[in-house]
Amino acid sequence: MATSAQTSESLRAKLADGSLAGHWTLDPGRSTATLKSKSMWGLVPVKGTFGKLEGTATISPAGEAAGSIALAADSLDTKMKKRDLHLRSADFFHSEKHPHITFTVDKVVPADEGVTVSGALTVREHSRQITFPAAVELAGDGDIALDATVQVDRSEFGLTWNQLGMASMKNTIGIHAVFTKD
């Protein structure tokens, strides 16, 4: 198994020689997006999985990467129907009016332990620039997998509903994104 340093070196070499250049598509069957938060004054973890996600990426011959990932806001499943309906309501995602949560990648830079990703996260028409580290795996079949955990403050995206102060404003988004070359 390759170490992260070896993977990073291999990624740098492939970006430099142009072998990764082209258009890439997210494989939704092998990709996952999760949301974690806490409620009941931080005592109860709330976990959910987005059932629908899509995305594309482009890598230039010079090794520059750009792309986007969209999560269907109404596909969040926390295993509690009443909570899921509330999360889709105007109190939270307002998925009828804002059907997608998107992340648009502006820049991907190889780092010692994978890559550093920068871009805009948009929820309910509120966009914030974020930067986070991601692990990268160059699979033997030519696919690229990115894994990241991103901390966000939901109040920065207009999601301020919080009855009796029970729900945390801090949330964790986890992403495992597998891209295949077109």
Protein Blocks (a to p, Z undefined) as FASTA:
>chain_A
ZZfklmmmmmmmmmmnopmgccddddfklgccdddddeehhlaccddddfbdcddddddf
kopacddddddfklccehiaklmmmmmmmklnommlmmbccdddfbdcddfbopaddddd
deehiacdddddddddddfkopacddddddddfklnopabcghhlacfbdcddddddddd
ZZ
